[in-house]
């Protein structure tokens, strides 16, 4: 750093501001290269090598090579890279300014675009401007940031030095944009609901707590957007969706981050079969629009291609559990019998868990890892799904599905429960489970929501789909840390 600070002082002594307020560029790196290629396409074989009109580019210095009275600089901007070709006989005294530049500095350069003898598109520099003098060096050119912790703590360096990281950073917004277009084309209206809520309801998760000083009351960061969105269905907004951040005070692993983004949607006069069809179409459309195919190639040779082409298989949850590990949740209908069945199959039984939490452990251990190609698990027990409608003709089961790909849950959806009496009873049962098992991840009773649906909510199909998990799937990344630009990390 000392050497770079000395160069900052040397620049100022020469009357050069190392941090000017503005700079006008005319072309990005990729545009400048495209300009040269257009000129080459219109030049005959017997004509001289083409040279474009002057362009002005700007970016970060990523490499330098000096050859006596000539210097070559690799410049990187948001669109790509281009080489700067600087010669002393063109720049004069300004050429010596290049000795005060380092890798990581940001500069602007003006000149025509030519192709060097080695075939490299290059700006033949006629003037150069220092825009930012970096006083810390970038990571090693070849090694880059290899440590995952360092890469996620200093994401800006990862983006500078890792083209893959930049590609992922741009893929996620492209996915979100495609989702918005898809939902709007189906007639859905995008809305926003509160992040600070008086009751952390709508999902089974431990919330973050905060305090509002003016109101002198505790509030929670939302764990789901479900209940306020369904209030809008009650109000007559028949198709609504929200893309927003959720917050759950839970563990951190390759699939989980305490804050994450979901898209939740609710459609009146639809059921979970309609929502399944929509999920298939949504995910396959996202893949097609962002990668050009519904078939996702594996990250390594020999891996499995994931085919998202609809339709996806519908797998009965009860039958899949029996098939994978021999446990029948209808027969093992209490904590003691289910725990015993789990122990017999070497599935870890954590003391003090409720029956729904134990069954969820069975599913995540025995079933989910087997679901590599996209599939829907359908028809869950009532006790696992306090907000879902009972399935007619099936005792103790609700119309709920979860979508899985690559052994990971990507979406969760129901035919929404709109019977206010049944909903109140379910919430009260959840509160009893919370009290009995001291389980602060059990869903909570929200009186304001109950009052809303007592005014009448039409039959509704609801969906929650994880944007981070979807981006992991499309990019074939295995860690959520690679997808979220600023994931939570331990101290």
N, C-alpha and C positions, 0 to 999 in steps of 0.2 A: 504493500500500500504506500510506503514511504516514497518509492520510486515514482509511482503514479501521481502522488501529490506534488512531487517536484516538477513533473511534466505539466500539471495544471498551472503551477506558478510560472513555468517557462512560457506557456501559451499566453498568459496574461501579460508577461513582459513584452511579448511580441505584438501586443495589442489585439490578441484574439480572445474573444469571449468563449470559454469552454462550455457555457450553458446558455446559448441564445434562446430567446422567448419563442421564436417562430421560424419556420422554413417552408417554402413552397416547393413541393415536388410535383412534377408533371406526370410521372409514370411510376407504377410499381415495377418490381423486378420482372415479374412474369409479363407485364405489358410491354416492357422494353424489349424483352426477348421476342415477343410476338411481333413487334414492329420490325425487327430485323428479319424474321422469317418471312414476313409479308414482302419486304424489299427483295429478298433472295428469290422468292417465288416468281417475281415479275422481272427478274434479270436474266438475260440470255447467257448461254454458255460462253460466248466469245466476249462478253463484257467484263469490265473490272469488278472485283468483289464489291458488293454494295456497302454503302455507309448511310445510316439514317440521318435525319435531322437531329439536332441536339435534344436530348432528354435530360431531365433532372430526377435523380433517384435518391433515396435515403434508406439507411438501414444500419444494422450492427455488423461490425467487423468480426468475421469468424475465422479468418486465416490471412496470413501475409507471406508473400514470397518476394524477395528483392534480388534483382539482377543488375548490379551496377547503377546505371542511369535510368533504369526502369524498375517499376514496382507493380506487383500484382496483388490485389486485395479481393478476398471473397466477402461480398456484402449480402446480408440476409435481411429480408423484411417479411411482412405477414403473408406475402404471396409466394415466396421462394427465394432463390439465390441468383446473383449475377456477379460477374467479375468486373472489377475496376482495373483498367490498364493505364497507369500513370507514367509519364516520361518527363525527365528533367528539361529537355529542350522545349517542351510545351508549357510546363508549369513555371519554369524559371525558379525564382527564389522560393516560391510556394512549395516546391518539391521537398525542401528541407523540413517543411512542416510535418511530413509523413513520419519523420523520425520520432515525433512526439506522440504518435498514435500507437495504441495497443489493441490486442484482441479484446473485444467487448465494448470498445468505444462505438458511439453512434455518429455517423458522418453523412453528409450529403455530397453528391458529385454531379457535375454537368458535363455533357459531351455527347458526341454521336455514338451509336451502337454499331460495333463492327465484329467480325469474327477473326480471332487471332489465328496464327499459323497452326496452332494445335486444335483449332476448331471450336474454341470456347467463345460464346457470345460475351462481349465485353463492352463496357462504356469506356471510350477513349477520353480520359479525363482532361477537361480544359480548365476546370476550377473545382476546388474541394472546400467544404465547409465543415468545421468541427461543430457538432450538435450536442453531444454529451460526452464528457470524459469520465469513463468508468474508473473508480478508484479501487475496486476489488476485481480480481481476475475471475474469469469463467472457469468451470470445471475442466479438467484435462480433456483435450480434444478427442482422444480416442476412448478413454475409459468412461468419460461423462460422469453422471451421478449414478453409481451402481447400487448404493445402499437405498433400500426402499424407504426407510424412515427419512433419510436426507432428501430424497426426491419429493416426498409428499410434504415435508416441512418447508422446503424451499421450491415450491412448485414453479415459480418464475424461472429458476435456473433449469428445471426439467424441461420447461417449454422452449427455452432458448437452445438447449443442447440436444434435445431428444425429439426428433421429427414425429415419432409415434405418439408422444404425449400431446403434441400440438394437433395431430390428426384426431385424437380422441376428444380433445377440448372443443374441436369444431363439429365433431359428429353429434355430440349430445344436443346442442341447439338445433341441429338439422332434424334430429328425431322429434324434438318438442314441436318444431314448426310443422312437421308432417302430421303429428297427432292433432294439432289444432285444426289444420286444414281438413283432415279426415272427419273430425267431429262436427265441424261447422257444415261440411257438405251433407251430413246426416241430419241437420236441423237443430243441433245442440247449441245452447247459449252458454258462453263462458262467463262465470261469475267469480266473486271473491267472498270468502267467509272469514270470520274472526280467527286470528292466531291465538289471542289470549281469551280463554274461556273459563266460566265459573265451575264447570264440571267436565272432567277429562273423560268423556264417554265416546262410544262409537267403535271401540276396538279393545282387545285384551292386551294392555301394555301399561307399564309404570310411567307416570308422567313426570315432567319437570315442573316444579312449583316456583312461583314468584309472588311478589306482593305489590299491590297498587297502593301507593301512599295516600293519594287524594281520596280514594274510595275506602281506604283502610280495610281492604279485603284481600285474601289470597286468591290468586288466579293460577291457571295452568297453561302451559304451552300445549296446543292441541295435539292429540295423538291420532286424530282422523278428522276428515271433513264431512263424514257421513250424515250426522244428525242435522246440521244446518242446511245441507243440500236437500235433504228430504223435507225439511220445512218449506223450502221453495216449491217442491212438488205439491205439497198441501196448498200452497198459495196459488197454484195454477200455472207455474212455469214447468211445462211438461217434459222438457228435455234440457238438462243442465249438466255442466261439467266444470271442474276446477283443477288446474295444475298448480300445485303448491307444496310448500315445505311442511313436513310433519316432524314431530319431536318425541322420541321415546327414550326414557332413561334406562337403557338396556346395555348389554354387552357389545363389544366391538370385535368383529371377525371379518373374514373375507367377504361375507354376504351382508353384514350389518354395520350401520353407522348411526349414531344417536339422532342425527338429523338427516332426512332424506326427502326425496321428491316423489309425489304420486300424482296420478290423474284419477280422479273419482268422477263417475258419471251416474246419472239417474234418469230413467226414461219411463214415463207413465205408460200404462197399458202394454208393458213388455214383461217377460219373465226370464228366468235364467237361461232358457234355451235361446232366446233372442240375443241375450248378452254373449253367450258362447259364440254364436255366429259372428257377432260384432268383433269380439276379441281376435278370432281367427283372421278376419279381414283386416283389422287394424294392424296387427303385428306383421302379417305378410306384406301389407302395403308399406309399412315403415321400412322393412328389409328391402323391398323392391326399389323404393324411392332413394334410399341412402346408400345401397351397395350395388344396385342394378340387378339383383337376383333374390329369389325367395329361398335359395339354397346357400347356407352360410358355410364357407370353407373353414376347415380346421386350422388352428394356428401352427400346427406342426404336421409334417408329412406323415401319413398313416393314420391321422386322426379321423374322427367320424364327421361326415357332412351332415349338418342339421337342415332338414327340409321343412320349411314353414308353410308349404303349400296347403291351403284348406282342402278338405275338412280334416280336423284333428280327431283322434279317437276319444270317445267318452268312456271312462272306466269307472265302474261302480266302486266306491270307496270300500265298502264292506268286503266285497269279493276280492279286491286287490290285497287287502290286509290278510285275509285268509290264505290267498294264494302265496303271498310273500313270506309269511311267518306262522300261519296257522292259528292266529288269534281271531276270535269272533267277538266283536264288541257288543253284540246283542246278548250273547251268553255271559260274557265278562262285564256285567253291567254295574259293578261297584268297585270301589278302590281296592279292596282286598283281593278279589278274584282277578282283576286286571293286573295288579302288581305281581301276583303269583305267576300268572301266565307270562309276564315279561321276564321275570327271573329265570323261569324254565328255558327261555330262549336267549339268555345272556344279554338282555336289554336292560341297561342301567335304570334302576328305580330310585329316584331322588325322594328322600323322606319328606312327608308333609305336602305332597302335591295332590291336587284335586283330580277327579276322574278325567275331565276334559284335558287337563295338562298332561296326564299320563298317556292318554290315547294320542295326543299330538306328538309325544315322544316316540311312540310306536310308529306312527306314520313317517316321521322324519328319519327314523333309523332304518326301517325295513322297506318302505315303499318309495319315498322320494328319490333316493340314489339310483333307483332302477329306471326312472323316467327321464331318459336322455333325449329322445325325440319328443316333440311337443305333444302334450296330452292333457285332457281334463280329468281330474278326479271329481266325481259327482256324488251328491246325496250324503250329507254329513249328519251325525247325530245332533239332535236338538240341543243337548247340553253344551256342544261346542259352538253353537251358532245362535246366540240370543236375539239376533236381529233378522233372522231369516224365516221365511214362511214354511209351515209344515207341508210335507208332500202328501197329497191325497192318496190314500190306499197304502201308505207305508208308515207303520207305527214307529214313532220316535226318530223320524228322519226329516230333514228339511231340504228345500230346494236350494242347494248351495254347491258351487264348484270352485276349485282352485286350478289354475293353469300351471303346468310345470314344463320346464325345458332344461336340459343339461343337469338334471337332478336338483333344480332349485325352483322355488315358488316364484312366479312372476305376476300372477293376478289372483284376486279373490272376489267372488261375486255371489249374489243371492237373488232369488225372488224375494223382494222385501216384505217383511212382516207388516201388514197394515191393520191388523186386528188390535185395537188399543187395549182390550182387556187381556188378551194373551201376551201382548208386549209388556204390560205392567207386571204380570205374573212372572214372566221371564226375567225381568230386571230385578224383581224382589228375590227370585231364586239365586241370581248372580250375587246379590248383596249378602245372602245367607252363606254362599260358598266363600265369599271374601272373609266373612267373619269366622267361619268354621276353620278355614285353612290359612288364615292370615295372609291371603293372596292379594297383593296390591296390583296384580296384573289382570284381575278379573274386570270385565266390563262393569260400568257404573250406571246407576239409575239416574236418568236426567228427567226431572219432573216437567221442565219446560217443553221438552220434546214430546212427552206423553200427552200434555195438554194440546199440542199442535195436532198430533194424529187423531186425537179424540174429535177433532173437527172434520176428520175424513181425509184419508190419503188414498188415491186410486191405486189399483194394482201397479206395481213398479218393479223394474229390473235395475239393479245397482251393480256397480263395478268399481274396484280399486286395482290399479295396475302400477307397479313400481317403475318409475322412469329410469332409476339407476340400474335396476336389474335388467330392464329391457335394453339399455345401452350396453351392459355387460354382454348380453346375448348377441346383439348385432355385431359388436366388435370382437366377440370371442375372447374377452378378457375374463380372468378368473377372480380378480379382486376388485371390490367396490372402491378401494383406494385409488385405483387407476382411473376411475370414472368420475368421482367427485373431486373437483379441483382443490378444495380445502377440507379434507376429511379430518375428523377429530382424532387426535393422537394422545398417547400417554405422555406425561411430563418427561 
